[in-house]
Amino acid sequence: MPVTLTLTNIPDDLYERLTRSAELNHRTVGDQAVTTLESALPAQRPASGETLQRAYELRSELCDGQFPLEEIEAAKHAGRA
């Protein structure tokens, strides 16, 4: 659910930069502020347990997790000359 954020005491030069950036990107000042905050505050990384679980799931989907050694070696050396 979106919320409203009110900012006060923004330095003039910062507001001018935000306004100019919004104009250049064809956005409202509010939309530009949200975009800037999103890029400055990336989403939190998943917990390592979640990442590991996903890796196990993906691995199990790949040919029962089995790859012939010849295919692995060929893949490692592909494009090397």
C-alpha positions as CSV (number, residue, x, y, z in Angstrom):
1,M,0.0,0.0,0.0
2,P,1.5,3.3,-1.0
3,V,2.0,5.9,1.7
4,T,2.5,9.7,1.6
5,L,5.9,11.1,2.5
6,T,6.3,14.8,3.2
7,L,9.8,16.2,3.1
8,T,10.7,19.5,4.7
9,N,13.8,21.6,4.8
10,I,15.1,20.4,1.4
11,P,18.1,22.5,0.4
12,D,17.3,24.6,-2.6
13,D,20.1,23.2,-4.8
14,L,18.9,19.6,-4.0
15,Y,15.4,20.4,-5.0
16,E,16.6,22.1,-8.2
17,R,18.6,19.0,-9.1
18,L,15.6,16.8,-8.4
19,T,13.3,19.0,-10.4
20,R,15.8,19.0,-13.3
21,S,16.2,15.3,-13.2
22,A,12.4,14.9,-13.2
23,E,12.1,17.1,-16.3
24,L,14.9,15.2,-18.1
25,N,13.1,11.9,-17.4
26,H,9.6,13.1,-18.1
27,R,8.5,12.4,-14.5
28,T,6.8,14.4,-11.8
29,V,9.1,15.5,-8.9
30,G,7.4,12.9,-6.7
31,D,7.9,10.1,-9.2
32,Q,11.5,11.1,-9.6
33,A,12.1,11.2,-5.8
34,V,10.7,7.6,-5.6
35,T,12.9,6.4,-8.5
36,T,15.9,8.0,-6.9
37,L,15.2,6.4,-3.5
38,E,14.6,3.0,-5.1
39,S,18.0,3.2,-6.8
40,A,19.7,4.4,-3.6
41,L,18.0,1.8,-1.4
42,P,18.0,-1.5,-3.2
43,A,15.7,-4.3,-2.0
44,Q,17.1,-6.4,0.8
45,R,18.9,-9.5,-0.3
46,P,17.1,-12.8,0.5
47,A,18.4,-14.7,3.5
48,S,21.2,-17.2,2.6
49,G,19.0,-20.1,3.5
50,E,16.4,-19.0,0.9
51,T,19.1,-18.6,-1.8
52,L,20.5,-22.0,-1.0
53,Q,17.1,-23.6,-1.1
54,R,16.4,-22.0,-4.5
55,A,19.8,-23.2,-5.8
56,Y,18.9,-26.8,-4.7
57,E,15.5,-26.5,-6.5
58,L,17.1,-25.3,-9.7
59,R,19.7,-28.0,-9.6
60,S,17.1,-30.7,-9.2
61,E,15.4,-29.5,-12.3
62,L,18.5,-29.9,-14.4
63,C,18.7,-33.5,-15.8
64,D,18.3,-35.0,-12.3
65,G,21.3,-33.0,-11.2
66,Q,23.6,-35.1,-13.3
67,F,26.1,-33.9,-16.0
68,P,28.6,-36.2,-17.7
69,L,32.2,-35.1,-17.0
70,E,32.8,-34.8,-20.8
71,E,30.0,-32.2,-21.1
72,I,31.4,-30.2,-18.1
73,E,34.9,-30.2,-19.5
74,A,33.6,-29.2,-23.0
75,A,31.6,-26.3,-21.5
76,K,34.6,-25.2,-19.4
77,H,36.8,-25.1,-22.5
78,A,34.3,-23.8,-25.0
79,G,35.6,-20.6,-26.7
80,R,39.1,-21.0,-25.3
81,A,41.7,-21.1,-28.1
